[in-house]
Amino acid sequence: MRKEDKQLLIDSLAQLLTDNNNFYLTDTSSLNAEDTSKLRRLCFKNGIKMRVVKNTLLRKAMEKVDRGYDELFDTLKGNTSIMFAEAGNVPAKMIKEFRKKKDRPILKSAFIEETVYIGDENLDFLTSIKSKDELIADIIALLQSPAKNVVSALQSGGNTLTGILKTLSEKGE
């Protein structure tokens, strides 16, 4: 590969790293062509961009971006695939689903919203992380809950009051 081509690839990776706050570094080394194709289709279906990268080029791209990726450098050994996603937990869920049938991909490390997770033992934790949209939905549900209780109490109180007035009016007759 020519030096100019390498530089274009580094710039492309650096742009992807800049544009995405969430990415996973995985080892897909023992997957055959058919399994790799299935993994790529599953990534596409879940909105994940997956690329197989050379470790040295990825490291240079990380150094170029300078976002605190230093902890990830030790995981850049062997075969490395990088997965980018909008939500931090989507790749973890997808990896867990794929590993029901295969033993790969193995999670080397993950960078989620400026936090680094190293090692495959973090996969279960990463699946439980809520995405930004899920957190917003939880907050909205919490904010709506007291209002719903007040409306419910007013409605049930109104029905009770109506029932009492109806009973009293019938007694008077």
C-alpha positions in Angstrom: 0.0 0.0 0.0 1.4 3.4 -1.0 2.0 6.0 1.7 -0.7 8.3 0.2 -3.2 5.5 0.4 -2.3 4.8 4.0 -2.7 8.5 4.9 -6.1 8.6 3.2 -7.2 5.5 5.3 -5.8 7.1 8.5 -7.8 10.3 7.7 -10.9 8.3 7.0 -10.6 6.4 10.3 -9.8 9.6 12.2 -13.0 11.2 10.8 -15.1 8.1 11.8 -13.6 8.4 15.3 -14.4 12.1 15.5 -18.0 11.6 14.3 -18.8 8.7 16.7 -18.8 8.7 20.5 -19.3 4.9 20.6 -17.2 2.2 19.2 -16.1 -1.4 19.9 -12.8 -3.1 19.1 -13.4 -6.8 18.5 -11.5 -9.9 17.5 -13.1 -11.8 14.6 -10.1 -13.8 13.7 -11.4 -17.3 13.7 -14.6 -16.6 11.7 -14.8 -18.1 8.3 -16.1 -16.1 5.3 -19.7 -17.3 5.7 -19.8 -16.3 9.4 -18.1 -13.0 8.7 -20.8 -12.3 6.1 -23.5 -13.1 8.6 -21.9 -10.8 11.2 -21.7 -8.0 8.7 -25.4 -8.5 7.7 -26.4 -8.4 11.4 -24.3 -5.2 11.9 -26.1 -3.6 8.9 -29.5 -4.7 10.3 -28.7 -3.1 13.7 -27.3 0.1 12.2 -23.7 -0.7 13.1 -20.8 0.3 10.8 -18.1 -2.5 10.9 -14.7 -2.3 9.5 -11.6 -4.5 9.7 -8.6 -2.3 10.3 -4.9 -2.6 10.6 -3.8 -1.9 14.1 -1.0 0.5 13.2 -3.3 2.6 11.0 -6.0 2.7 13.7 -3.5 3.7 16.3 -2.2 6.6 14.1 -5.8 7.7 13.5 -6.5 7.6 17.3 -3.4 9.6 18.0 -4.5 12.1 15.3 -7.9 12.6 16.9 -6.4 12.9 20.4 -9.5 12.1 22.5 -7.9 10.0 25.2 -7.7 6.7 23.5 -4.3 5.9 25.1 -5.9 3.1 27.2 -7.0 1.3 24.0 -3.5 1.0 22.5 -2.7 -2.2 24.4 -5.7 -3.9 22.9 -4.6 -3.2 19.3 -3.0 -6.7 18.8 -4.0 -9.4 16.4 -7.0 -9.2 14.2 -9.1 -6.1 14.9 -12.6 -5.1 13.7 -14.0 -1.8 14.8 -17.8 -1.3 15.2 -19.4 2.2 15.3 -22.9 2.7 16.6 -25.2 5.6 17.7 -26.2 3.9 20.9 -23.5 2.5 23.2 -25.3 -0.8 24.0 -26.3 -1.9 20.5 -23.0 -3.5 19.5 -22.8 -5.4 22.8 -26.3 -6.8 22.3 -25.5 -7.8 18.8 -22.3 -9.5 19.8 -24.1 -11.4 22.5 -26.8 -12.5 20.1 -24.2 -13.6 17.5 -22.2 -15.5 20.1 -25.2 -17.8 20.8 -24.0 -19.7 17.7 -20.3 -18.8 17.5 -17.5 -18.1 20.0 -16.5 -14.8 18.2 -16.4 -11.8 18.1 -14.5 -11.3 21.3 -14.7 -7.9 22.8 -11.2 -6.4 23.1 -12.3 -2.9 24.3 -15.0 -0.3 23.9 -15.2 3.4 24.0 -18.6 4.6 25.1 -19.3 8.3 25.6 -15.7 9.0 26.7 -15.5 5.9 29.0 -13.1 3.1 28.2 -14.1 -0.6 28.8 -11.4 -3.2 28.4 -11.9 -6.9 28.1 -14.6 -9.4 27.1 -15.8 -9.6 30.7 -17.5 -6.2 30.3 -19.9 -7.4 27.6 -22.7 -8.2 30.0 -22.4 -4.7 31.6 -22.3 -3.0 28.2 -25.6 -4.7 27.2 -27.2 -3.2 30.3 -26.1 0.4 29.6 -29.1 2.5 28.5 -28.8 4.5 25.4 -29.5 8.3 25.4 -33.0 7.7 24.0 -33.8 5.1 26.6 -32.7 7.4 29.4 -34.8 10.3 28.0 -37.8 7.9 27.8 -37.3 6.9 31.5 -37.1 10.5 32.6 -40.3 11.4 30.7 -42.1 8.4 32.2 -41.0 9.5 35.7 -42.1 13.1 35.1 -45.5 11.9 33.7 -46.1 9.5 36.6 -47.2 12.1 39.3 -49.4 14.0 36.7 -51.1 10.7 35.8 -51.7 9.9 39.5 -53.3 13.4 40.0 -55.5 13.0 37.0 -56.5 9.5 38.0 -57.3 10.7 41.5 -59.4 13.6 40.2 -61.3 11.3 37.8 -62.0 8.7 40.5 -63.0 11.4 42.9 -65.3 12.9 40.4 -67.0 9.5 39.8 -67.4 9.1 43.6 -68.9 12.6 44.0 -71.3 12.0 41.1 -72.4 8.7 42.7 -73.0 10.3 46.1 -75.0 13.2 44.5 -77.0 10.7 42.5 -77.8 8.6 45.6 -78.7 11.6 47.7 -81.0 12.9 44.9 -82.7 9.5 44.7 -83.3 9.4 48.5 -84.9 12.8 48.5 -87.6 11.7 46.0 
